[in-house]
Structure formats: C-alpha cells, structure tokens
Amino acid sequence: MHNPHDDDDAVETPPPDAATPPRGSVCSTDASWHKDDHLFGGGMVLLAEDGATTYGSFSSNRVLTPLHAEFQTLLWAMKSSIHLDHLVMTFEMDCLQLVHLIEEDNWLSLLAEFD
C-alpha cells in the first residue's frame, strides 16, 4: 500500500499573493497642509468588517511639513481605531514617502517633533 506522506515530492504552499484582500477593518487616511496656514487637518474613513463606516476629522497646530501632517494623521487614526475597539486594521494612505519610511523603519525620525 502507498502512503502519500512518504513521497519525497512534497507540495509547498505558495506565499500569499500581494493582491490578497486585507484582513480586518480598513482605514483610509489623508492630511491637508499648507505652508501659510497655522493649522493642518487630517481625516479618516474606517470601514469595519461588519460593513459599518465611521468618518472622522481633526485639526491641529501647524507641523513642519506635509509628511509630518500625514504621519500625525496616521497616528491619530491608529489611536482612534484602537479606541473604537478595532484591533485588526489595514491602513491606506496616498503618501508613498511615508509608506517607504515605515517599511524601512525610518519613521522614528518623524517623532522628534511630537511629544
């Protein structure tokens, strides 16, 4: 009798595809910043797994750069999602520079401005 577990040709499971839908809730963020304004703003749209949508926005004192505004908006959205009991979350943003900083673990350089 042949036992399939004795085969030397084991089948490997391929890695997950990058196009695989994210798990958990999804939160999209964006920031608004202008060099002449004393304030900047940020917002989020949170789509929960159950289909509920939550919108939020804030304004705060001016930060140094648009990148700092995007980063502070992301931090605010993360804190807000935890406060709303969303512990598994995928974040989306349109700031590719911030995405690269986070992927390369260089985001700590942005924390110097925040207390």
Sequence and secondary structure as in RCSB ss.txt:
>XXXX:A:sequence
MHNPHDDDDAVETPPPDAATPPRGSVCSTDASWHKDDHLFGGGMVLLAEDGATTYGSFSSNRVLTPLHAEFQTLL
WAMKSSIHLDHLVMTFEMDCLQLVHLIEEDNWLSLLAEFD
>XXXX:A:secstr
   GGG S         TTS  SSEEEEEEEE  TT SEEEEEEEEE TTS EEEEEEEEE  SSHHHHHHHHHH
HHHHHHHHTT  SEEEE S HHHHHHHHTT GGGGGGG  
